[in-house]
Amino acid sequence: MTGTNHRILLRSRPTGIPQPDNFTADTVPTRPPAGQEVLLETIFLSIDPAMRSWMTENPGYQQPVPLGAVMRGGGIGRVLESKSSHFQPGELVQARLGWQTHPTLPARYLQKLDLTRGDALAWIGPLGLSGVTAYFGMRDIGAVKPGDRVLVSGAAGGVGQIAAQIAGIEACHVVGIAGGTAKCVYLVNELHLDAAIDYKTEDDLSAAIGKACPDGIDLDFDNVGGPTLDAALLHLRPEARVVLCGRISQVAADPPYGIHNLGQILTRRARMQGFQVFNYHDRYEEARAWLAARHQQGRLRQRLHVLEGLHHAPQALGMLFRGENNGKLVVQVGNIEGR
């Protein structure tokens, strides 16, 4: 099969929020697959906060994206040509595709989608890595249990939506923090959270948390960091758990915000723990079985914010850090129905 592969490359390392001029585009011929490789057509790319750290010289937990290389990113693709007996043309797979239309990748890096559990939209949504992250963060690290008073920041984002619903499924009192009236209405009216806080309209976020959580917080699922985390710490109940899932407000902050209220961890005998979902790779099947069952029951949903066209990926990444997305941010590159 011959054709062209449209790519977006990292041109420079950003200062602050990534900008379109941190990237450049090119077009190269598609590379036919060699032994145990697969040529794919990218359908969806997931836009995630971790991408900003990958653009730095020292991401901390994995290698940075080299300047001049295809921007790293995961998503869903369709098999066009395969040199592996495990994948056939037309099948849908999940992989780290990169920001390109037609990657050629080793078969060992691909995961075939089980479409009996959900369609491609479900796999970029609640069955994707955002859902898996929420599952392990809420159930493993957070040890959520019925009756917990749960606060979720970034609750309208990709991970936050799923984390909040998991807490609701576990019969918790759930409060979400999000930016904007529309997001807060969505959290309460469609995801059935008990309350939502619009941080953009609150002069005193700690007071707003206290009003929404008058009995305190047993579990704080933090996707934001910075002042939001600091405010939540003031309302911890004894033996509370704080899950550090993300720090989207701080990834591009210079200087980063210094947390003042860490003393609450000591006085409340609380536990604060961060995690990386990749450390749970051997248990992804467990998470997806649980998520798929609730999704098929109609108890787990996710709103997607979809931009069409690979050229929108740089714009989408900036939107994520400005809070301009209304749901999990996705770039649709190819036709979901195929040609």
CORUR-V10769 format. One line per field, one symbol per residue. phi: phi as a letter, one per 40 degrees, with the letter a starting at -180 (. if undefined). psi: psi as a letter, one per 20 degrees, with the letter a starting at -180 (. if undefined). burial: b if it has 9 or more other ideal C-beta (glycine too) atoms within 8 Angstrom, else e. A space follows every 10 residues. Layout:
phi->???
psi->???
burial->???
This chain:
phi->.bibbcbbbc caccbgcdbd ccbababbcc cdccdgbbcb bcbbbcbbdd dccccccach bacccccgcc ccacibbbcb abbbccbbdg ccbbaccgca cacbbcdccb bccccccicc ccccbccccc cccccccccc ccfcadgccb bbcfcccdcd dcdccdcccc gbcbbbbabh cccccdcccb cgccabbccc bccbcccccc ccbccgbcab cbbbggdccd ccdcbccdgc bbcccaaccb dbcacccccc bcdcccccfc bbacabcccb dcbdcdcccc cccccccgcb bacbbbbbhd ccccccccdd ccgccbhccb bcbbcccgc
psi->pqaqopqpqo hqpqobpqqh iirrqrprqq oqqapkrppq ppgqppoqhh hghhirhnhg irqqpqpirp pqqrbprppg ppjpiipqpi qprprnhrnq hmqoqphijq pppniihqah hhhidhiahg ghghghgghf gilqqpiqop poqkijaggg ggghhghghj lroppqproq ggghgggghh ikqhqqpohi jphnhghhgh ghmhjaphoo ooigabhggg hhhijqrpkr poonhrlhii hjporqppph kihhhghjlr ppprrphhij hijhggghgg ggghghijio rpppopppph iigggggggg ijkiqmappq ppgrphir.
burial->eeebbbbbbb bebbeeebee ebbebeeeeb eebeeebbbb bbbbbbbbbe bbbbbbeebe eeebbeeeeb bbbbbbbbbb bbbbeebeee bbbbbebbbb bbbbbebeeb ebbeeebbeb bbbbbbbbbb bbbbbbbbbb bbebeeebbb bbbbbbbbbb bbbbbbbbbb ebbbbbbbeb eebbbbbbee bebeebbbbe ebeebbebbb ebbeebbbbb bbbbbbebbb bbbbbbbeeb bbbbbbbbbb bbbeeebeee eeebbeebeb eebebebeeb eeebeebbeb bbebbeeeeb bbbbbebeeb ebbbbbbbbb beeebbbbbb bbbbebeee
